[in-house]
Amino acid sequence: MASSYCNRNKIKNGSDGFEIYEELIGDDKLSSVLKNPHMQEKQGGEYWCTAENSIDGWSSKLSKVTELIYECPWPINPKVSSSEVTADTSSNKSFKCMIDVDPDYCADVLELQWRFNDSSAPIKSGKKYKIQEKNTNSKCKKEFTLTINDVTVEDKGNYSCQSICYEETTFAVFELKVKDAERTSMNAV
């Protein structure tokens, strides 16, 4: 009787999305394949696969370490918490984008930019704007943040975070609405 199993937290066929396919090749060889079509990044790593064969009066066991490597999905448009944001004048306001990254394809050429309205030039960090790029717990995502310091009425409009890899651009847009604190307090009188 031939059988196989893989062990990393005692994986069984069907557990955590894993599928184990076994096929008898000829009279004396068993092929076993471990697949997970919906694999999550945290499931990548080393797996110990063991094959056992037992015939009356004789048995054998063979183990092999296999590394499953998680491949990041193809990048899609960045994700934003809200497409419309309101800020008071004289406040500081931050926008955050979660950017999909494919480190095997784009790591050396990935360019992240912020743009205001229809400007062809990207926003630059300085006194008015602070731009930060942070790694996350995932090799497949980056956090890209724009902070606008001392918001004025002139800052209202559309801001887009863009991810550029080779010739392909993905983006998300925020609309910033600005409340003028002086006008609001004057209207209340």
N, C-alpha and C positions, 0 to 999 in steps of 0.2 A: 504494500500500500504506500503510495507516494503522497506527500502533502508539503505545503509550504506556508510560511507566515512571515510577516514583517513586524518588527517590534520598535516602536517609539511610542510609549504610552499604550502598549498592547493594541495595536491596530488590528481590526478584524474587517473582513469584507463588508463594505457599507458604512463603517464608522467614520465620522468626520468627513464624509464625501469620498473616501478612498474606495477604490475598486481593485480587487486582486483577480487577475485572469490567469488561469492555469491551463496548460495544454500539454498533453503527452506527445512527445516527439519520438517516433519509432517505438521500440519495445522497452527502452531503458532510460529515456531522458524526459524530464519534466521542465517545461518552460513556465516561468511565473513572472507576471508583469504587474507592477504596482502603479496605478494611475489615480489622479484626482483632477477631474476636469474643472472643478470649481475651487482650486487650491487658494488658500489665503497666504499672505506673506509670512505670517507667524508659523506656518506649517513647513516652511523650508528648513533644511538641515539634514543631519545624518540619520539614516534608518538602517537597522540591522535586519537583514532578511535571512531566513534559515529554511533550508530544505531538508526534509527527513524522508528516508526510505527504509521500510521495514519489510522483510520477507521472512517467513518462518525460519528461525535459526540464524538470521543475519540482519543487521541494520546499519545504516550510516546516516551521518548528519553533516551538513555543510552550511557554514554561515558566511555572509558577505556584507560588507558595509557599503551602502549606496547613499549618495548625496542627492537630495532633491533640491533643485535651485528654482526659486520663485522668479518668474519673469514678470516685470511690470507690464500692465496693460498699456495699449497705445494711448498717448495723452489725448484728453478731451478738453473742452473749454474749462477754464478755471471756475472754481466754486466760490460764491460770495454769500455772506450771511444775509444781506438785504440789497435789493437793487435801488432802494430809495432811502437816503439818510438825511436827517435834519440836524443842523448845528446852530448854536447861538454865535453871534458876532463876538469877537475877542476870545473865543474858546479854541482849544486844540482838538482836532478831529482825526481819527485814524480809520483807514479802510484796510481790510484784510482780504487777501485772495489765497485760496489753496490751489496750488499749481501742480498738475500731474507731470511727472518727470520720468523719462525712460533713460536710466543711466547707461545702458548698453548702447543706446543709439545717439543720445543727445548730450551726454555729460560735458563734453569739451566745447560744444558750440551753442549751448543754451543761453539765450539772452532774455532777460526779464525787463520790462519797461512799464512805466506809468505814463499816460497821456491825458491831456486836458482838452475837452471839447474836440474840435477837428484839427488840432495842432499837429503838424507833421514832425515836430521835434519832441522827443521824450522829455518828461520832467526830470530835472536834476536835483540831487540833494543839496541843501544849503540852509540858509536862515529860515526861509518860508516852508520848505518841504524837507522831510526826513524819510528816506527810503531804506527799508531793512529787508534782508533776505535771510530766512532761518531754515535750518534743517528741521525735520520732524522725526518722529519715531519710525517713520516709513522711508525706505530708500526710494520710494516711488512718488513722494510728495514734498513740496517745499511751501513754506509760508512766505508770502510776499506782502509787505505792509507799506502803506503810504500814510504819513502823518502830516496834516496841514496845520501849521502853527499860526496863532492869532487870526482866526478865520474872519474874513471881511465879506461884504455883499458881493464883491467882484469874484469871489471864489466859487460862487454857485455855478452849477453846470454839470456836465458829464465827465467822469473820470473812468478810464479803462486801464485794467491791468492786462498786459500782453505777455505771452510766452512765445518766443520765436526760436524755432529749431530748423536750421537750414532755411528753406523758403516757406515753411509752414508756420502760420501764426494762429494761435488760439487766444481768445480774450473774453473778458467779462466786463460789464459796464455798471457803474454806480451813478446815480444822480444825487448830487449834493444840493439840498435846499438850505438856505440861510435865513434864520430869524434875526431881525435887527432888534436887539434888546432895548435900545432907546425908543424906537418907534412903538414897540409893544407896550412899554411902560407909559408912553405919552397917550396911547389909545385907551388905556385903562383909566385915565383921569377923567 
